[in-house]
Amino acid sequence: MFLLLSATSAHRSYKKLDEYLENDDIESFRHELLRLHQYNQMKWFEQLQNPSLRKNVYKALSAREFAAIFQKLKLKDQVDKVQELEDTYQADVFSAMSTNRLADLFNRLPEHVIHQSIDQMDAEQARTVMQLMKHEEGTAGALMTTEFVSLNKDLTIEQAIEKLRAFADLAETIYYVYVENDQHQLVGVVSLRHLLAGESTKTLEEIMKEEVIQVVQDKDQEDIAKLTKDYDLIAIPVVDDDRHLLGIIMVDEIMDVVEEEATEDLGEFAASRGALGIEISALLAAKKRAPWIMGLLLIGMVTAQIISFFENTLQEVVMLSAFIPLVMGAAGNTGTQTLAVIVRSISNDEVKKGVWKIILRELSAGFMIGICSAAVLLIVIPIFYNGNWPLAFIVGGSVFLALGFATFIGCVIPIIINKLNIDQAVASGPFITTLNDMVSIVIYFLIATSFLQYLQ
């Protein structure tokens, strides 16, 4: 049984493992490591920075024991560490890995390493891995594993249980048993609970559920994650166009997809796609972000030109310049808030259910926030500026209109972009904020110029 650790206990255990390795106490090291859950084993190995100590790990663990840790590492770490493994040990580690994890790794290794590894692998595993590598990344085919249990519909429950016993150690999961016909087409599914509770003489066809939630091999991973969430699945079968069962996608793969999609959405929201994650170098992060920053700087120059255009208004009443950051900041913050809500609605498919309802709700919210903000400014500005009511009305009115337009921009632009299937990065937070800066400053100076006579 694995030992689950708290953060404090994990730290103590990791320290012990380091000490055992440094003292070359292999027996104590193995005892301490193998009693931990595989996640904790991976976290300890992940933080092991000393290459010589890592070599001691390879000597202490069998290829199968290390494979369980290795395949849980991030792909970048796998690529780095695989170079440290001796050829024979490396081949044995690869043979012990699940085929889908191995295919992911091979897609990131040099060609000569792949060919060398394929030559030393079991022919059936090599064929399966090469087949999985052909699938486009981010699709069902790339996520699936071929290590699952499928049985013929004509088997009795007693026969099915016997086969399960034989295949249990080879499959990723036996919670679901997928039922095929003689043409190897998916025709049903039986849960382990129903299998154990059924009469031994009944066939799988008699107890199976025919309505199987399934995906085709080129299905996008985001759609698969949504299906898994909606139907509370721990695995989902993958079929070809003729319903031949190709593999299954496990829930742990889906969890990785959810994290990946969330990171991608965050990167798009911040105009930093591909520049997130601790493993990203400073140079790569700068290369990813710089084009957007340069573009936003150029757009920002338009805002500067707008302010210059109203130079006479500023010269007439210098006090107006003090409220430029307030108006721009309020509009930018409101637009970003609205954008965050809309991006979430798009990712959850809420927009498809009622786009006008969402737009109306956000515009109403922006209107109410604008009213409240304007009311506060109408009270506060006269107090701090010697009863200057004209200034209060100009700033308050500008904020009210700016927030309304900012809400509209933050709401409508991402929805339009989504409808037109344009790159979502166009609707990023920095872009919306910069656009709102331009609009809000125009509103502010137009109102100020119109009521300039009342300020003098």
C-alpha positions in Angstrom: 0.0 0.0 0.0 1.3 3.5 -0.9 1.9 6.1 1.8 0.2 9.5 1.2 2.1 12.4 2.6 1.4 15.8 3.9 3.6 18.6 2.7 5.7 18.5 5.9 6.0 14.7 5.9 6.9 14.8 2.2 9.7 17.2 2.9 11.1 14.9 5.6 10.8 11.9 3.4 12.5 13.6 0.5 15.4 14.6 2.8 15.8 11.0 3.9 15.9 9.8 0.3 18.6 12.4 -0.5 20.7 11.2 2.5 20.3 7.5 1.7 21.5 8.2 -1.9 24.4 10.3 -0.7 25.5 7.5 1.7 24.9 4.8 -0.9 22.4 3.1 1.4 20.5 1.4 -1.4 18.4 -0.9 0.7 17.0 2.0 2.9 16.6 4.1 -0.2 14.4 1.5 -1.9 12.3 0.9 1.2 11.7 4.6 1.7 11.0 5.4 -2.0 8.8 2.4 -2.9 6.4 2.9 0.1 5.5 6.4 -1.3 2.7 7.1 -3.8 4.0 7.4 -7.4 3.1 11.1 -7.4 5.4 11.7 -4.4 8.1 9.5 -6.0 7.9 11.7 -9.1 7.9 15.0 -7.1 11.0 13.8 -5.2 12.8 12.8 -8.4 11.8 16.0 -10.1 13.6 18.1 -7.5 16.8 16.0 -7.6 19.3 18.3 -9.2 22.5 16.3 -8.8 23.2 14.2 -11.9 25.4 11.7 -10.0 22.6 11.1 -7.5 20.2 10.5 -10.3 22.5 7.9 -11.7 22.4 6.2 -8.3 18.6 6.1 -8.7 18.9 4.3 -12.0 21.1 1.7 -10.4 18.8 1.2 -7.4 15.6 0.8 -9.3 14.5 -1.7 -11.8 13.5 -0.4 -15.2 9.8 -1.1 -14.4 10.0 0.7 -11.1 11.7 3.8 -12.6 9.3 3.8 -15.6 6.4 4.4 -13.2 8.1 7.5 -12.0 9.6 8.6 -15.3 6.3 8.6 -17.3 4.7 11.0 -14.7 7.4 13.6 -15.3 6.6 16.6 -17.6 7.6 15.8 -21.2 10.4 18.4 -21.2 11.9 16.7 -18.1 11.6 13.3 -19.7 13.5 14.5 -22.8 16.3 15.9 -20.6 16.5 12.8 -18.3 16.3 10.2 -21.1 19.8 11.2 -22.2 21.2 10.0 -18.9 19.9 6.5 -19.2 22.2 3.7 -20.5 20.9 2.1 -23.8 19.8 -1.2 -22.3 18.2 0.4 -19.2 16.5 3.0 -21.5 15.0 0.3 -23.7 13.7 -1.5 -20.7 12.2 1.7 -19.3 10.5 2.4 -22.6 9.1 -1.1 -22.7 7.5 -0.7 -19.3 5.9 2.6 -20.2 2.3 3.0 -21.4 2.1 3.3 -25.2 0.5 6.7 -25.3 3.0 8.2 -22.9 5.8 6.7 -25.0 4.4 8.1 -28.2 4.2 11.6 -26.7 7.9 11.3 -25.7 9.0 9.9 -29.0 7.4 12.8 -30.8 9.9 15.0 -29.0 13.1 12.9 -29.3 15.6 13.0 -32.1 15.1 10.6 -35.0 18.2 8.5 -34.2 17.1 7.9 -30.6 13.6 6.8 -31.8 15.0 4.3 -34.3 17.5 3.0 -31.8 14.7 2.5 -29.2 12.2 1.0 -31.7 14.8 -1.6 -32.7 15.1 -2.8 -29.1 11.4 -2.8 -28.3 8.8 -5.6 -28.6 7.5 -5.6 -32.1 3.9 -5.2 -31.1 4.6 -2.3 -28.8 6.8 -0.7 -31.4 4.0 -1.0 -34.0 1.5 0.5 -31.6 3.7 3.4 -30.6 4.5 4.3 -34.2 0.8 4.2 -35.0 0.0 6.5 -32.1 2.7 9.0 -33.2 0.8 9.5 -36.5 -2.1 11.2 -34.8 -2.2 15.0 -34.7 -1.3 16.4 -31.3 -4.4 17.6 -29.4 -6.7 14.9 -30.8 -8.3 11.8 -29.4 -5.9 9.6 -31.2 -2.9 11.3 -29.6 -4.4 11.0 -26.1 -5.6 7.4 -26.2 -3.9 4.3 -24.9 -4.3 0.9 -26.5 -4.0 -0.9 -23.1 -7.6 -1.6 -22.4 -10.0 -4.6 -22.2 -12.5 -5.4 -24.9 -14.5 -8.6 -25.1 -16.8 -10.2 -27.5 -20.5 -9.8 -27.0 -21.2 -13.5 -27.0 -19.0 -14.3 -24.0 -20.8 -15.2 -20.8 -20.2 -13.3 -17.6 -18.2 -16.2 -16.2 -16.0 -16.3 -19.3 -15.6 -12.5 -19.3 -14.4 -12.5 -15.6 -11.8 -15.2 -16.4 -10.4 -13.1 -19.3 -10.4 -10.0 -17.0 -8.2 -11.9 -14.5 -5.8 -12.6 -17.3 -5.6 -9.1 -18.7 -6.0 -7.1 -15.5 -2.3 -6.3 -15.1 -1.9 -5.2 -18.8 -4.9 -2.8 -18.9 -5.0 0.9 -17.8 -8.4 0.2 -16.3 -10.9 -2.6 -16.0 -13.6 -0.5 -14.5 -15.2 -0.4 -17.9 -15.3 -3.5 -20.2 -15.9 -2.5 -23.8 -18.0 -5.0 -25.8 -17.3 -5.7 -29.5 -19.0 -7.7 -32.2 -17.3 -10.2 -34.5 -16.1 -7.3 -36.7 -14.4 -5.6 -33.7 -16.9 -2.8 -33.7 -17.9 -1.1 -30.4 -21.4 -2.2 -29.6 -21.7 -1.6 -25.9 -20.0 -1.2 -22.5 -20.3 -3.0 -19.1 -19.2 -1.6 -15.8 -17.2 -3.9 -13.5 -20.0 -3.6 -10.9 -22.6 -5.0 -13.3 -20.3 -7.7 -14.4 -19.7 -9.0 -10.9 -23.4 -8.6 -10.0 -24.8 -10.4 -13.0 -25.7 -14.1 -13.4 -22.7 -16.1 -14.6 -24.6 -17.7 -17.5 -25.8 -14.4 -19.1 -23.9 -13.0 -22.1 -22.3 -9.6 -22.2 -24.8 -8.7 -24.9 -27.6 -9.2 -22.5 -26.2 -6.9 -19.7 -24.3 -4.3 -21.7 -25.3 -0.7 -22.1 -25.6 0.0 -25.9 -25.5 3.8 -25.7 -21.8 4.3 -25.4 -20.3 7.8 -25.1 -17.4 7.7 -27.6 -15.2 9.9 -29.8 -13.6 9.6 -33.2 -9.8 9.6 -33.4 -9.6 13.2 -34.7 -11.9 14.7 -32.1 -10.4 17.8 -30.5 -9.1 17.4 -26.9 -11.1 20.3 -25.6 -14.3 18.7 -26.7 -13.2 15.4 -25.1 -12.6 17.1 -21.8 -16.1 18.6 -21.9 -17.7 15.2 -22.7 -15.8 13.6 -19.8 -16.9 16.3 -17.4 -20.6 16.3 -18.6 -21.0 12.6 -18.4 -18.7 11.9 -15.3 -16.5 9.4 -17.2 -13.3 7.9 -15.9 -12.5 6.7 -19.5 -13.8 7.3 -22.9 -13.4 5.0 -25.9 -11.9 6.1 -29.2 -13.2 4.7 -32.5 -12.6 5.1 -36.2 -15.3 6.1 -38.7 -16.5 2.5 -38.9 -16.8 2.3 -35.1 -13.8 -0.1 -34.7 -12.4 0.4 -31.2 -8.9 1.9 -31.3 -8.2 2.8 -27.7 -9.4 4.6 -24.6 -8.6 8.0 -23.1 -8.1 7.9 -19.3 -9.3 10.6 -16.9 -5.7 11.4 -15.9 -5.0 12.4 -19.6 -8.2 14.5 -19.5 -6.9 16.3 -16.3 -3.7 17.2 -18.2 -5.8 18.5 -21.1 -7.9 20.7 -18.7 -4.7 22.2 -17.2 -3.2 22.7 -20.7 -6.4 24.4 -22.0 -6.6 26.6 -18.9 -3.0 27.7 -19.4 -3.6 28.3 -23.1 -6.7 30.5 -22.3 -4.7 32.4 -19.7 -1.9 33.0 -22.2 -4.4 34.3 -24.8 -6.1 36.5 -22.1 -2.7 38.1 -21.2 -1.4 38.1 -24.8 1.4 35.7 -23.6 0.5 32.5 -25.4 3.4 30.0 -25.3 5.2 32.1 -22.7 3.8 30.6 -19.5 5.4 27.9 -17.3 8.5 27.7 -15.2 10.4 25.8 -17.9 10.1 28.6 -20.4 13.4 30.6 -20.7 13.5 34.4 -20.3 14.6 34.7 -24.0 11.6 32.6 -25.3 9.2 34.5 -23.0 10.5 37.8 -24.3 10.2 36.6 -28.0 6.6 35.5 -27.4 5.5 38.6 -25.6 7.5 41.3 -27.5 5.5 41.4 -30.7 2.3 42.1 -28.8 4.0 44.7 -26.6 5.4 46.5 -29.6 2.0 46.4 -31.3 0.3 47.8 -28.2 3.0 50.6 -28.0 2.1 51.7 -31.5 -1.6 51.7 -30.7 -0.8 53.6 -27.5 0.8 56.2 -29.7 -2.7 56.9 -31.1 -3.8 57.7 -27.5 -0.9 60.1 -27.2 -1.9 61.8 -30.4 -5.5 62.1 -29.2 -4.3 63.9 -26.1 -2.1 66.2 -28.2 -5.1 67.0 -30.4 -6.9 68.3 -27.3 -3.8 70.3 -26.2 -5.8 73.6 -26.2 -8.4 72.2 -23.8 -5.6 71.1 -21.4 -4.0 74.5 -21.6 -7.2 76.2 -20.8 -7.9 74.0 -17.7 -4.7 72.2 -16.6 -6.7 70.5 -13.8 -8.3 68.2 -16.4 -5.0 66.3 -16.8 -5.2 65.1 -13.2 -8.2 62.9 -14.0 -6.8 61.3 -17.2 -5.4 58.2 -15.4 -8.7 57.9 -13.4 -10.9 57.8 -16.5 -8.5 55.5 -18.5 -8.0 53.2 -15.5 -11.7 52.8 -14.8 -12.4 52.0 -18.4 -9.5 49.6 -18.7 -10.4 47.7 -15.5 -14.1 47.4 -16.4 -13.3 46.2 -19.9 -10.9 43.6 -18.5 -13.5 42.3 -16.0 -16.1 42.0 -18.8 -13.6 40.3 -21.1 -12.8 37.7 -18.3 -16.5 36.9 -17.9 -17.1 36.6 -21.7 -14.0 34.4 -22.2 -15.2 32.1 -19.5 -18.7 32.0 -21.1 -17.2 31.2 -24.5 -15.0 28.4 -23.1 -18.0 26.9 -21.2 -20.2 27.2 -24.3 -22.6 29.5 -22.4 -22.5 31.9 -25.4 -24.1 29.3 -27.6 -27.0 28.9 -25.1 -27.9 32.6 -25.0 -25.5 35.2 -26.5 -28.0 38.1 -26.3 -28.8 37.3 -22.7 -25.1 37.5 -21.8 -24.6 40.7 -23.7 -27.6 42.3 -22.1 -26.5 41.2 -18.6 -23.0 42.6 -19.1 -24.2 45.9 -20.5 -26.7 46.2 -17.7 -24.0 45.5 -15.2 -21.7 48.1 -16.9 -24.5 50.7 -16.8 -25.1 50.1 -13.1 -21.4 50.3 -12.3 -21.1 53.5 -14.3 -24.0 55.1 -12.4 -22.5 54.2 -9.1 -19.0 55.4 -10.1 -20.4 58.7 -11.5 -22.4 59.2 -8.3 -19.3 58.7 -6.1 -17.3 61.2 -8.2 -20.1 63.8 -8.0 -19.9 63.6 -4.3 -16.1 63.4 -3.8 -14.7 65.8 -6.4 -16.6 68.9 -5.0 -15.3 68.1 -1.6 -11.6 67.9 -2.7 -11.8 70.7 -5.3 -13.5 73.5 -3.6 -17.1 72.8 -4.8 -16.1 72.6 -8.4 -19.3 71.1 -9.6 -18.7 71.5 -13.4 -15.5 69.4 -13.0 -17.4 66.8 -11.1 -20.0 66.5 -13.8 -17.4 66.3 -16.6 -15.4 63.6 -14.9 -18.4 61.7 -13.6 -20.2 61.9 -17.0 -17.0 60.8 -18.7 -16.5 57.8 -16.4 -20.2 56.8 -16.9 -19.9 56.8 -20.7 -16.4 55.3 -20.7 -17.5 52.4 -18.5 -20.5 51.8 -20.8 -18.3 51.7 -23.9 -15.6 49.6 -22.2 -18.2 47.0 -21.2 -19.5 47.0 -24.8 -16.0 46.5 -26.2 -15.0 43.9 -23.7 -18.3 42.0 -24.3 -18.8 42.2 -28.0 -15.3 41.9 -29.5 -14.5 38.5 -28.1 -17.9 37.2 -29.1 -17.5 38.4 -32.7 -14.0 37.0 -32.9 -15.2 33.7 -31.6 -18.0 33.6 -34.2 -15.6 34.4 -37.0 -13.0 31.8 -35.7 -10.3 34.5 -35.6 -7.3 34.0 -33.3 -8.5 34.6 -29.7 -5.3 36.4 -28.8 -6.8 39.4 -30.7 -9.2 39.8 -27.9 -6.5 39.7 -25.2 -6.7 41.7 -22.0 -3.9 44.2 -23.0 -5.5 44.8 -26.4 -8.9 45.5 -24.9 -7.4 47.7 -22.3 -5.4 49.8 -24.9 -8.5 50.1 -27.0 -10.6 51.3 -24.0 -7.9 53.8 -23.2 -8.3 55.4 -26.6 -12.1 55.4 -26.4 -12.3 56.7 -22.9 -9.8 59.6 -23.5 -11.8 60.7 -26.6 -15.0 60.7 -24.5 -13.3 62.6 -21.7 -11.9 65.4 -23.8 -15.0 65.7 -26.0 -17.2 66.3 -22.9 -14.5 68.6 -21.3 -14.3 70.7 -24.5 -18.1 70.9 -24.8 -18.3 72.2 -21.2 -15.1 74.2 -21.1 -16.8 77.5 -20.6 -18.3 76.3 -17.3 -14.8 75.5 -15.9 -13.2 78.8 -16.5 
